[in-house]
């Protein structure tokens, strides 16, 4: 196997069954609507290396959720590679809120000099995106960095027009503006022809793809956004980044602090890391399951504080019981076993 060849997704049924026996399901409210959600439901498990989170979104079928389970098993049984840096810069995250709510959202991320702004929200117009991004620029000032995330919301023509309008506010990059790799490649050409200088980042085209390297081979992105759980764990995500050969941003999947620790572990052990990471979404939750949340302070996450001994924080029994939903636990156990059986 080549040094950076992407490991296969392998699951040990015995390990999965052992973790399923420790499962606790929690449902935590969100402070603002995000990805169409007002609460986040995940399963927490415990293994020899510590606590781990299994949190694929509820609509994900076992085939897609299987990678999330592989990341859970890695965290619970193996822990993570040693860090190469002692802190990680974190961006603020601005959901698709009205422009007059931007100040309140950014206030939850004190010290952050980079903001990721959700755009292309269903039911909204480009004017809403422009107003939101303009409000973020007003708060961050001329030196702040703004990146946008369209979550595949535009076709190529819409993306070209939208990025033409939004580029006036100085964009660090646009994340997954179009659904397909072919569309991303076509958009990069269209932007170049129009003289619109906005780098393109691939997210869904990496984490939802059967071939996460196609983006790089097709010249469809300037950088990649990687998330530990959808990619099958920290080690597999590292291999994917190495194979892509593109700069990377580490992001999260609306995790509790137990899951967020995996994202921090990935960012901490990346050989190079030139962008602030999307690892601050714990600030969007109305609660947590650990006593010392994996949340940024002054725009940074301290690695030693949250990953002592190479493992993440322990779930707090009282907080777990506060958010626990007993009647969902059989469903989540069956889901884990179904993923292992794929």
Number of C-alpha atoms within 10 A of each C-alpha: 6 5 8 14 12 19 13 8 14 13 19 11 14 10 14 21 15 13 23 22 11 14 20 23 25 23 19 21 17 19 14 18 14 18 12 11 11 14 15 19 22 24 25 24 24 23 20 11 17 18 25 33 29 27 24 23 15 12 8 10 13 19 13 20 25 29 26 26 30 27 27 31 28 21 28 23 17 15 24 23 15 15 19 14 16 12 17 21 24 29 28 29 25 27 22 25 19 12 16 11 14 22 15 10 19 18 12 16 26 13 17 24 20 25 26 25 24 22 29 22 20 9 5 11 11 17 12 17 25 20 16 24 30 18 19 25 19 14 15 18 11 10 10 17 21 23 21 26 24 19 20 21 17 20 15 22 14 16 24 22 16 19 22 16 15 21 19 12 17 18 20 21 21 28 26 28 29 27 19 19 22 15 20 27 19 16 23 22 14 16 20 12 10 12 10 17 17 21 16 24 29 31 26 22 25 26 23 12 16 10 10 22 17 16 26 20 11 12 14 23 25 18 23 28 23 28 28 31 30 24 25 25 26 28 19 23 24 21 15 23 23 18 16 18 13 17 17 25 23 24 24 24 18 25 26 30 30 27 29 29 30 30 25 31 26 25 32 25 19 21 12 12 17 9 16 24 27 26 33 29 26 21 22 21 19 14 19 25 24 18 14 14 19 29 22 25 15 13 19 21 22 18 22 14 14 23 20 10 11 18 23 28 24 17 23 14 11 12 15 19 14 15 18 21 17 11 9 16 18 14 10 20 20 13 19 24 17 15 21 23 13 11
